[in-house]
Each structure stands twice: as C-alpha cells, then as structure tokens.
Amino acid sequence: MKTRDTLLLCLLVTFVLAVPAYAAPCESLSALKLADTTITSAQSVAAGAAGGGGRGAAAAPLPAYCRVQATIKPSSDSEIKIEVWMPATGWNGKFQGVGNGGWSGSIGTAALQTAVRAGYATANDIGLGSQ
C-alpha cells in the first residue's frame, strides 16, 4: 500500500510538470487534494541552493526545483512522510524513485540531489523507522 500511494502522488505531481500549458506554480501544489494524503509543503527552490536539509545533503549546486513534502495515512496505524523533487526546467520526462533503507527514519537528500541534477523527477520516503 505504501509504495502504491507514494507512486500515485509522484505520478500526479509529475503530471503537473509534464503538461506545461496546464501546469501550476510549485507552491500551488500544496492545495492538491489526494486521498489519505496531506501536502505539508510545496516550495520552489532556487538554482544553486545546495541540499534540501536532512541527512546526506551534498554541497554541489542544484538546478532550480520544486520540493513537495507530504504525509500519507492509508490506514489508522500508518504515517508515511515523503518528499518529491521536480526540476523547474530541463525535466527529462522520467521519474527516479530513490531510497535509503527501510529503518533509516529520515529522508536522505543525497540521492534526491543526484537525480534532480540529472533532470529526473524524484521521490523518497522516511522508511519504516518513523512509524
């Protein structure tokens, strides 16, 4: 269930970027309504800003991107926190899911940074350790 919900959110947010004529600014994604999901933050990050916080942040410059944070609660005993990063320009049309191990308890940003630098829309969750 966790993987399906995460993938659904990522695909929906990626779709917004894939259709530029209908795309809304990054910040407007905070109003997106999805079942069992709360978008907690949607913010544009300027080019050159390194990292998104969290464990594993690298120092190399990044392109401008949209950073979306969300919490998915598909059941009463589940709380899945995720981040989705999407390039503001130069998207290669692909999605790359990244991970950091089931019990890490934090969102590692190094893999997100690598993917967004290569033009991918990308996502990660905080793993089972947070529940």
PyMOL CGO cylinders between C-alpha atoms (Angstrom):
from pymol import cmd
from pymol.cgo import CYLINDER

trace = [
    CYLINDER, 0.00, 0.00, 0.00, 2.81, 2.42, 0.93, 0.3, 1, 1, 1, 1, 1, 1,
    CYLINDER, 2.81, 2.42, 0.93, 4.57, 2.02, -2.42, 0.3, 1, 1, 1, 1, 1, 1,
    CYLINDER, 4.57, 2.02, -2.42, 1.34, 2.41, -4.39, 0.3, 1, 1, 1, 1, 1, 1,
    CYLINDER, 1.34, 2.41, -4.39, 0.34, 5.62, -2.58, 0.3, 1, 1, 1, 1, 1, 1,
    CYLINDER, 0.34, 5.62, -2.58, 3.81, 7.10, -2.92, 0.3, 1, 1, 1, 1, 1, 1,
    CYLINDER, 3.81, 7.10, -2.92, 3.90, 6.25, -6.61, 0.3, 1, 1, 1, 1, 1, 1,
    CYLINDER, 3.90, 6.25, -6.61, 0.43, 7.72, -7.14, 0.3, 1, 1, 1, 1, 1, 1,
    CYLINDER, 0.43, 7.72, -7.14, 1.44, 11.01, -5.51, 0.3, 1, 1, 1, 1, 1, 1,
    CYLINDER, 1.44, 11.01, -5.51, 4.67, 11.13, -7.51, 0.3, 1, 1, 1, 1, 1, 1,
    CYLINDER, 4.67, 11.13, -7.51, 2.89, 10.44, -10.78, 0.3, 1, 1, 1, 1, 1, 1,
    CYLINDER, 2.89, 10.44, -10.78, 0.23, 13.06, -10.12, 0.3, 1, 1, 1, 1, 1, 1,
    CYLINDER, 0.23, 13.06, -10.12, 2.75, 15.72, -9.21, 0.3, 1, 1, 1, 1, 1, 1,
    CYLINDER, 2.75, 15.72, -9.21, 4.95, 14.74, -12.17, 0.3, 1, 1, 1, 1, 1, 1,
    CYLINDER, 4.95, 14.74, -12.17, 1.92, 15.01, -14.46, 0.3, 1, 1, 1, 1, 1, 1,
    CYLINDER, 1.92, 15.01, -14.46, 1.53, 18.64, -13.42, 0.3, 1, 1, 1, 1, 1, 1,
    CYLINDER, 1.53, 18.64, -13.42, 5.06, 19.30, -14.67, 0.3, 1, 1, 1, 1, 1, 1,
    CYLINDER, 5.06, 19.30, -14.67, 4.58, 17.24, -17.83, 0.3, 1, 1, 1, 1, 1, 1,
    CYLINDER, 4.58, 17.24, -17.83, 1.76, 19.43, -19.12, 0.3, 1, 1, 1, 1, 1, 1,
    CYLINDER, 1.76, 19.43, -19.12, 3.25, 22.95, -19.15, 0.3, 1, 1, 1, 1, 1, 1,
    CYLINDER, 3.25, 22.95, -19.15, 0.14, 24.59, -20.61, 0.3, 1, 1, 1, 1, 1, 1,
    CYLINDER, 0.14, 24.59, -20.61, -1.84, 23.48, -17.58, 0.3, 1, 1, 1, 1, 1, 1,
    CYLINDER, -1.84, 23.48, -17.58, 0.94, 23.42, -15.01, 0.3, 1, 1, 1, 1, 1, 1,
    CYLINDER, 0.94, 23.42, -15.01, 0.50, 25.45, -11.86, 0.3, 1, 1, 1, 1, 1, 1,
    CYLINDER, 0.50, 25.45, -11.86, 3.30, 27.07, -9.89, 0.3, 1, 1, 1, 1, 1, 1,
    CYLINDER, 3.30, 27.07, -9.89, 5.05, 24.75, -7.46, 0.3, 1, 1, 1, 1, 1, 1,
    CYLINDER, 5.05, 24.75, -7.46, 3.54, 26.44, -4.41, 0.3, 1, 1, 1, 1, 1, 1,
    CYLINDER, 3.54, 26.44, -4.41, 0.00, 25.75, -5.64, 0.3, 1, 1, 1, 1, 1, 1,
    CYLINDER, 0.00, 25.75, -5.64, 0.63, 22.01, -5.24, 0.3, 1, 1, 1, 1, 1, 1,
    CYLINDER, 0.63, 22.01, -5.24, 0.07, 22.49, -1.50, 0.3, 1, 1, 1, 1, 1, 1,
    CYLINDER, 0.07, 22.49, -1.50, -3.64, 22.75, -2.34, 0.3, 1, 1, 1, 1, 1, 1,
    CYLINDER, -3.64, 22.75, -2.34, -3.65, 19.42, -4.21, 0.3, 1, 1, 1, 1, 1, 1,
    CYLINDER, -3.65, 19.42, -4.21, -6.26, 17.08, -2.70, 0.3, 1, 1, 1, 1, 1, 1,
    CYLINDER, -6.26, 17.08, -2.70, -5.38, 13.36, -2.73, 0.3, 1, 1, 1, 1, 1, 1,
    CYLINDER, -5.38, 13.36, -2.73, -6.98, 10.54, -0.78, 0.3, 1, 1, 1, 1, 1, 1,
    CYLINDER, -6.98, 10.54, -0.78, -5.27, 9.84, 2.56, 0.3, 1, 1, 1, 1, 1, 1,
    CYLINDER, -5.27, 9.84, 2.56, -2.62, 12.47, 1.76, 0.3, 1, 1, 1, 1, 1, 1,
    CYLINDER, -2.62, 12.47, 1.76, -1.74, 15.86, 3.21, 0.3, 1, 1, 1, 1, 1, 1,
    CYLINDER, -1.74, 15.86, 3.21, 0.68, 18.06, 1.31, 0.3, 1, 1, 1, 1, 1, 1,
    CYLINDER, 0.68, 18.06, 1.31, 2.62, 19.72, 4.13, 0.3, 1, 1, 1, 1, 1, 1,
    CYLINDER, 2.62, 19.72, 4.13, 4.86, 21.92, 1.97, 0.3, 1, 1, 1, 1, 1, 1,
    CYLINDER, 4.86, 21.92, 1.97, 5.35, 22.83, -1.68, 0.3, 1, 1, 1, 1, 1, 1,
    CYLINDER, 5.35, 22.83, -1.68, 8.10, 25.32, -2.39, 0.3, 1, 1, 1, 1, 1, 1,
    CYLINDER, 8.10, 25.32, -2.39, 10.28, 26.45, -5.26, 0.3, 1, 1, 1, 1, 1, 1,
    CYLINDER, 10.28, 26.45, -5.26, 13.98, 26.15, -4.51, 0.3, 1, 1, 1, 1, 1, 1,
    CYLINDER, 13.98, 26.15, -4.51, 16.26, 28.50, -6.44, 0.3, 1, 1, 1, 1, 1, 1,
    CYLINDER, 16.26, 28.50, -6.44, 19.13, 27.20, -8.55, 0.3, 1, 1, 1, 1, 1, 1,
    CYLINDER, 19.13, 27.20, -8.55, 22.38, 26.98, -6.66, 0.3, 1, 1, 1, 1, 1, 1,
    CYLINDER, 22.38, 26.98, -6.66, 20.81, 26.09, -3.34, 0.3, 1, 1, 1, 1, 1, 1,
    CYLINDER, 20.81, 26.09, -3.34, 22.57, 23.01, -2.02, 0.3, 1, 1, 1, 1, 1, 1,
    CYLINDER, 22.57, 23.01, -2.02, 20.55, 20.33, -0.32, 0.3, 1, 1, 1, 1, 1, 1,
    CYLINDER, 20.55, 20.33, -0.32, 17.07, 20.26, 0.99, 0.3, 1, 1, 1, 1, 1, 1,
    CYLINDER, 17.07, 20.26, 0.99, 18.01, 19.65, 4.56, 0.3, 1, 1, 1, 1, 1, 1,
    CYLINDER, 18.01, 19.65, 4.56, 18.01, 16.25, 6.13, 0.3, 1, 1, 1, 1, 1, 1,
    CYLINDER, 18.01, 16.25, 6.13, 20.63, 13.57, 6.27, 0.3, 1, 1, 1, 1, 1, 1,
    CYLINDER, 20.63, 13.57, 6.27, 23.03, 13.19, 3.34, 0.3, 1, 1, 1, 1, 1, 1,
    CYLINDER, 23.03, 13.19, 3.34, 22.84, 16.72, 1.93, 0.3, 1, 1, 1, 1, 1, 1,
    CYLINDER, 22.84, 16.72, 1.93, 25.57, 17.35, -0.63, 0.3, 1, 1, 1, 1, 1, 1,
    CYLINDER, 25.57, 17.35, -0.63, 27.27, 20.69, -1.26, 0.3, 1, 1, 1, 1, 1, 1,
    CYLINDER, 27.27, 20.69, -1.26, 27.25, 20.73, -5.10, 0.3, 1, 1, 1, 1, 1, 1,
    CYLINDER, 27.25, 20.73, -5.10, 24.93, 23.33, -6.67, 0.3, 1, 1, 1, 1, 1, 1,
    CYLINDER, 24.93, 23.33, -6.67, 21.50, 22.20, -7.79, 0.3, 1, 1, 1, 1, 1, 1,
    CYLINDER, 21.50, 22.20, -7.79, 19.24, 23.38, -10.60, 0.3, 1, 1, 1, 1, 1, 1,
    CYLINDER, 19.24, 23.38, -10.60, 16.02, 25.15, -9.61, 0.3, 1, 1, 1, 1, 1, 1,
    CYLINDER, 16.02, 25.15, -9.61, 13.44, 22.59, -8.48, 0.3, 1, 1, 1, 1, 1, 1,
    CYLINDER, 13.44, 22.59, -8.48, 10.07, 22.16, -6.82, 0.3, 1, 1, 1, 1, 1, 1,
    CYLINDER, 10.07, 22.16, -6.82, 10.21, 20.46, -3.42, 0.3, 1, 1, 1, 1, 1, 1,
    CYLINDER, 10.21, 20.46, -3.42, 6.99, 18.84, -2.19, 0.3, 1, 1, 1, 1, 1, 1,
    CYLINDER, 6.99, 18.84, -2.19, 6.65, 17.26, 1.25, 0.3, 1, 1, 1, 1, 1, 1,
    CYLINDER, 6.65, 17.26, 1.25, 3.64, 15.14, 2.13, 0.3, 1, 1, 1, 1, 1, 1,
    CYLINDER, 3.64, 15.14, 2.13, 2.26, 12.73, 4.70, 0.3, 1, 1, 1, 1, 1, 1,
    CYLINDER, 2.26, 12.73, 4.70, 0.27, 9.71, 3.54, 0.3, 1, 1, 1, 1, 1, 1,
    CYLINDER, 0.27, 9.71, 3.54, -2.01, 7.88, 6.01, 0.3, 1, 1, 1, 1, 1, 1,
    CYLINDER, -2.01, 7.88, 6.01, -3.55, 4.93, 4.13, 0.3, 1, 1, 1, 1, 1, 1,
    CYLINDER, -3.55, 4.93, 4.13, -4.61, 3.29, 7.42, 0.3, 1, 1, 1, 1, 1, 1,
    CYLINDER, -4.61, 3.29, 7.42, -5.08, 4.36, 11.04, 0.3, 1, 1, 1, 1, 1, 1,
    CYLINDER, -5.08, 4.36, 11.04, -1.73, 2.85, 12.07, 0.3, 1, 1, 1, 1, 1, 1,
    CYLINDER, -1.73, 2.85, 12.07, 0.29, 4.27, 9.18, 0.3, 1, 1, 1, 1, 1, 1,
    CYLINDER, 0.29, 4.27, 9.18, 2.02, 7.60, 8.68, 0.3, 1, 1, 1, 1, 1, 1,
    CYLINDER, 2.02, 7.60, 8.68, 4.32, 7.81, 5.65, 0.3, 1, 1, 1, 1, 1, 1,
    CYLINDER, 4.32, 7.81, 5.65, 6.29, 11.01, 5.12, 0.3, 1, 1, 1, 1, 1, 1,
    CYLINDER, 6.29, 11.01, 5.12, 7.64, 11.59, 1.62, 0.3, 1, 1, 1, 1, 1, 1,
    CYLINDER, 7.64, 11.59, 1.62, 9.49, 14.20, -0.43, 0.3, 1, 1, 1, 1, 1, 1,
    CYLINDER, 9.49, 14.20, -0.43, 9.16, 14.72, -4.17, 0.3, 1, 1, 1, 1, 1, 1,
    CYLINDER, 9.16, 14.72, -4.17, 11.67, 16.91, -6.02, 0.3, 1, 1, 1, 1, 1, 1,
    CYLINDER, 11.67, 16.91, -6.02, 10.97, 18.02, -9.59, 0.3, 1, 1, 1, 1, 1, 1,
    CYLINDER, 10.97, 18.02, -9.59, 13.24, 20.10, -11.84, 0.3, 1, 1, 1, 1, 1, 1,
    CYLINDER, 13.24, 20.10, -11.84, 11.78, 23.54, -12.61, 0.3, 1, 1, 1, 1, 1, 1,
    CYLINDER, 11.78, 23.54, -12.61, 13.21, 23.31, -16.14, 0.3, 1, 1, 1, 1, 1, 1,
    CYLINDER, 13.21, 23.31, -16.14, 15.00, 20.64, -18.12, 0.3, 1, 1, 1, 1, 1, 1,
    CYLINDER, 15.00, 20.64, -18.12, 12.90, 17.71, -16.92, 0.3, 1, 1, 1, 1, 1, 1,
    CYLINDER, 12.90, 17.71, -16.92, 13.99, 14.61, -18.87, 0.3, 1, 1, 1, 1, 1, 1,
    CYLINDER, 13.99, 14.61, -18.87, 10.46, 13.16, -18.80, 0.3, 1, 1, 1, 1, 1, 1,
    CYLINDER, 10.46, 13.16, -18.80, 11.48, 10.42, -16.35, 0.3, 1, 1, 1, 1, 1, 1,
    CYLINDER, 11.48, 10.42, -16.35, 10.87, 9.57, -12.70, 0.3, 1, 1, 1, 1, 1, 1,
    CYLINDER, 10.87, 9.57, -12.70, 13.52, 8.07, -10.42, 0.3, 1, 1, 1, 1, 1, 1,
    CYLINDER, 13.52, 8.07, -10.42, 12.42, 6.64, -7.07, 0.3, 1, 1, 1, 1, 1, 1,
    CYLINDER, 12.42, 6.64, -7.07, 15.25, 6.60, -4.54, 0.3, 1, 1, 1, 1, 1, 1,
    CYLINDER, 15.25, 6.60, -4.54, 15.52, 5.02, -1.12, 0.3, 1, 1, 1, 1, 1, 1,
    CYLINDER, 15.52, 5.02, -1.12, 17.68, 4.86, 1.93, 0.3, 1, 1, 1, 1, 1, 1,
    CYLINDER, 17.68, 4.86, 1.93, 16.74, 1.63, 3.67, 0.3, 1, 1, 1, 1, 1, 1,
    CYLINDER, 16.74, 1.63, 3.67, 13.59, 0.59, 5.49, 0.3, 1, 1, 1, 1, 1, 1,
    CYLINDER, 13.59, 0.59, 5.49, 14.66, 1.57, 9.01, 0.3, 1, 1, 1, 1, 1, 1,
    CYLINDER, 14.66, 1.57, 9.01, 16.59, 4.79, 8.41, 0.3, 1, 1, 1, 1, 1, 1,
    CYLINDER, 16.59, 4.79, 8.41, 13.92, 7.09, 9.86, 0.3, 1, 1, 1, 1, 1, 1,
    CYLINDER, 13.92, 7.09, 9.86, 14.93, 10.12, 7.79, 0.3, 1, 1, 1, 1, 1, 1,
    CYLINDER, 14.93, 10.12, 7.79, 14.82, 11.34, 4.22, 0.3, 1, 1, 1, 1, 1, 1,
    CYLINDER, 14.82, 11.34, 4.22, 18.31, 11.19, 2.76, 0.3, 1, 1, 1, 1, 1, 1,
    CYLINDER, 18.31, 11.19, 2.76, 18.70, 14.02, 0.28, 0.3, 1, 1, 1, 1, 1, 1,
    CYLINDER, 18.70, 14.02, 0.28, 21.92, 12.95, -1.48, 0.3, 1, 1, 1, 1, 1, 1,
    CYLINDER, 21.92, 12.95, -1.48, 20.11, 10.59, -3.88, 0.3, 1, 1, 1, 1, 1, 1,
    CYLINDER, 20.11, 10.59, -3.88, 17.35, 13.17, -4.47, 0.3, 1, 1, 1, 1, 1, 1,
    CYLINDER, 17.35, 13.17, -4.47, 20.02, 15.73, -5.37, 0.3, 1, 1, 1, 1, 1, 1,
    CYLINDER, 20.02, 15.73, -5.37, 21.78, 13.38, -7.77, 0.3, 1, 1, 1, 1, 1, 1,
    CYLINDER, 21.78, 13.38, -7.77, 18.51, 12.59, -9.55, 0.3, 1, 1, 1, 1, 1, 1,
    CYLINDER, 18.51, 12.59, -9.55, 17.29, 16.20, -9.85, 0.3, 1, 1, 1, 1, 1, 1,
    CYLINDER, 17.29, 16.20, -9.85, 20.71, 17.27, -11.19, 0.3, 1, 1, 1, 1, 1, 1,
    CYLINDER, 20.71, 17.27, -11.19, 20.26, 14.66, -13.95, 0.3, 1, 1, 1, 1, 1, 1,
    CYLINDER, 20.26, 14.66, -13.95, 16.82, 16.06, -14.83, 0.3, 1, 1, 1, 1, 1, 1,
    CYLINDER, 16.82, 16.06, -14.83, 14.67, 13.41, -13.10, 0.3, 1, 1, 1, 1, 1, 1,
    CYLINDER, 14.67, 13.41, -13.10, 11.56, 13.98, -11.03, 0.3, 1, 1, 1, 1, 1, 1,
    CYLINDER, 11.56, 13.98, -11.03, 12.41, 12.00, -7.89, 0.3, 1, 1, 1, 1, 1, 1,
    CYLINDER, 12.41, 12.00, -7.89, 10.96, 10.92, -4.55, 0.3, 1, 1, 1, 1, 1, 1,
    CYLINDER, 10.96, 10.92, -4.55, 11.92, 9.31, -1.26, 0.3, 1, 1, 1, 1, 1, 1,
    CYLINDER, 11.92, 9.31, -1.26, 10.15, 8.36, 1.98, 0.3, 1, 1, 1, 1, 1, 1,
    CYLINDER, 10.15, 8.36, 1.98, 11.44, 8.24, 5.55, 0.3, 1, 1, 1, 1, 1, 1,
    CYLINDER, 11.44, 8.24, 5.55, 11.16, 4.48, 5.92, 0.3, 1, 1, 1, 1, 1, 1,
    CYLINDER, 11.16, 4.48, 5.92, 9.67, 2.18, 8.49, 0.3, 1, 1, 1, 1, 1, 1,
    CYLINDER, 9.67, 2.18, 8.49, 11.77, 3.54, 11.33, 0.3, 1, 1, 1, 1, 1, 1,
    CYLINDER, 11.77, 3.54, 11.33, 9.50, 6.56, 11.70, 0.3, 1, 1, 1, 1, 1, 1,
    CYLINDER, 9.50, 6.56, 11.70, 6.28, 4.69, 12.36, 0.3, 1, 1, 1, 1, 1, 1,
]
cmd.load_cgo(trace, "trace")
